[in-house]
Amino acid sequence: MMPSSRLPLATLRAFEAAARHGSFSAAADELHVTAAAVSHRIKALEESLGLRLFERKARGVVLTEAGVRYQERIAEAFTLIDRATRELSQPSLDGPLRVSAPQAFLQHALMPRVGELLRRHPGLNLTLIGDNRMADLRAGKVDVAIRFGTGDYPGLSVVPLLDDAITVLAPVHGDGEYADWRNACFIEDDSALSTEPWSHWHPWWREAGLYAPQELRRLKVSDSGLALAACRKGLGLCLSRLSVAQEAIDHGEVIALRPWRRTEFSYYLVSLPGAADAPRVVAFRDWLEEALRDLRQAMTAAIPQPTA
């Protein structure tokens, strides 16, 4: 058997393309060679490995079990090669990038994921600023910002990032004691805006049939991250967005007591128009697109889709 380190790259390209298309002819068209050349390369590869990678059929080829396993790894390898090639041809990303984001979103959604960004771009000098106020990009103190709002930001480059949902959370080990909300302590986020009605307790109390809020126990905190922290510690119920609470839910620390509701606002990446195509901003935007994929999937699963 030929050592894998000596397998010709052209042969591996032929295998990957044929496996992806399920056809030697389609692979030949992609690689600009003849179908006979692809067939010859695949045959040589199978002989080198001592394994059959394809079953030849009348209308194409089908991967064997060994072929499926091999294709998965070869595809990963070519993805890494292609990414390395693209990054090599891009301008250097070494240098500063200052990012402003809402405090709780930064702490709970970005910080657990930002290690991959730093591994991918080790020369990036990243500064993360947690601030619930809207960063003034024109003042030059930050390069790019994540905002939670309507997306209507005149004069700025705006990229939609993530919708969100909100519900009532309880400590996972004490959710049973909150069956009767009259006995609960309600953790209030003092930073919630009046334009976010479901981020305040009153509509939830009305749904639960509680019409005398002055009789309910409350604990007020300054932001949504502290509200979630208090709930995790068993101090009461809190209202939390899925983007902030997903990690605590995954860790089995809190549990949703009501169905998720879509929030009035969403997350957006904003920058000055002249900075939107700067290499570091583009790299950050591309990383965000990948990093938030699992949260988007969680949103889709949590929020009921409108019926036709």
Steps between C-alpha positions, in 0.01 A plus 500: 500500500630848407550726807225764515760777507604400147153490345488755216282801572342471154390147584340610826329790319356252249370279780343789693328640191371159387372424850323837520338471157442124498637502145840472334375709206380787723830489691689513169304809393582675827869413480531565125629151421349200327275249674758235412764698689278517808427127477872426468582713806229335709619154398857590594379636835302183579801286411726714718264478796407138444132593535203547273369854535222491239236261376463547125135531395331543163422866569801603700695392805413449866741519789574185695501514880875557492450765231251689716743511793787606276297767321403667829863543603628596154226766471606644837863509383416686180287748696803578718724532194255734327462713814877524544538604137234770531651634821846509342372718217317739734658813649659452842249503785763582761404803705223643717126439473272665758153349535211631709210272591222482762648379827293182543526399133875548511538299819267211423490474119836626374754423774444121492565507123769765451790259550452370145534853360829551685632161387407576141660848505776495763627843396165666567519735799139474613335733750147406615297773668182408685265797487120508488508850357523550125866548412574821309693362204567847363694589814758240398512317835388168346533352151182292493203447731228246564167666571173357623223699336289557193781507244415856402835672535525778236840567354650172621573165335258249659524120485224288664650249742242326714135510600420429863234361728408555864328303774476442875784298647522320833793330677493144373504349849219720626259525207238289684463755777401766244177332392318774694662829403350677799777345707781591260758775508516683167841622383462823306746626238518875554667553160204365296356770275136605497493401131560137603172412676572129539828585674290631790294288737158666463381313186621170643319571828179576312526171311548320831196673652698714744339842515651640822871537422556716806451187710772300321857465618759656271875526463628777269837473322674729254518278189383174346827320571459560873135392479607167351777462759252557783265242351782246466574552869142413591390852599182497289354515150648714227417607148781415262572497130605173344825652372600571859352191668593223253825410678326475840222290344754267337678462835173406670499801733169661400179387337236685297159521667313653205524469119759721337376824343677681218651824627414836352866561410784305336881517498683690228864558416555867422798695376578817313450446124867565433606235755257223401746348250810540714675158524473472880131594497433250221687228691299575814173497303587167335587347835173626652304338218650163593512550878130584533377212282404280795312788662305556177405133502389529864286804409336312214418212732373724781286750311180366342501566126200684356254274321416568136 
